[in-house]
Amino acid sequence: MFDWFVNDVAGIVCSSITYVLVLYSQVVIISVVLLPEPLAGTAFQVIVFCMFCLLALWSHLKAMTTNPGAVPMETYNVRYTSEDQLKSAVLCLKCNSIKPERAHHCSVCRRCIRKMDHHCPWVNNCVGQQNQKFFILFTFYIFIISAHAMYMAVTKDC
C-alpha cells in the first residue's frame, strides 16, 4: 500500500501532530459546540464535519505515502549514455542522476523530484508531480473543516 515513506524524525513528528490536531478538533467541535445544545440539525452537522475530517486525513496519508515523482538515482552512466544526451543533460552532483526539466534536489529526501514545489514537514514528503493533487485536497479539506467549525461556533448562540 505504501510505496514511499520518508524516514525523517522531524517530519514524522509534524505529521503525527497533524493527525492529533485534526482528531482533537473533532472532539472539541462535537463535545463542546454541538452536543451541549442538541438541535434538529446537529446529527447532520456531526456527519458532515466527521466526513470532511476523514477526507482530510485520507488525503494527508496519500500525500505522505505517494512517491512525489522521484528521479531514479544514478541514471548517469557514461557507457550507456550517448554524447548528444550528455551535451544537453543537466546532472545532479548530489545523487548522480540526469535531472529532467523542472526537477530539483531535495536535501531531506536525498533525491531529485520532478516538478518539486517544496518539502513539507507536515506531510513528511516533498510536494511534487505525483502527489500534488493529494496535498491540494488536504489543504482544501482543512480549509473546509476550519470554515465549518467557525460557522458552527458563531451560530451556536443565535
Steps between C-alpha positions, in 0.01 A plus 500: 500500500776746589743534214683796651587613851760754615683400817542849643444536875385863481259417218357202687444719808333775291275256316403337831414845639279553193301184576467595868377850414238380252371235739503746792299749293241228448474439875473870581243583233280202582521511881519877560318662210238252383397265779434735795196646320376238254293655226314350207800523264765384748525145364541633146772745615687219680486276192621777267782605734617140554485429127727796420738400781528148357555637150773732632676215681477273194642773273779559751584130509507483119716815473738355756534151347488574126823529306520872412671431166850399599756472223673158504838527669827458315353521151818666375729239351755591234492152346124503428448868426561644155706816451195697380314417819801596711530841331141596572470324837503677834664283761429500870830468679336399829310191381691433177196507275394679186248762608196548280365849436347663814650240734668610822708317759345464845753489780255326737393222260849491345346464151421712198123557477312584179306829518592538866308772679646464850577248771213522745579376852125480579455223244858371545555498124583717205210647310571404141351389174326185625370600844411865448131413451483334844678795664258750343204286608640482854532878527152544347340260750677671790361833374149351481533355853619837635223696328237250614627513860497882494145501363379259768673695778362836386142382443483292821360774725256640244 
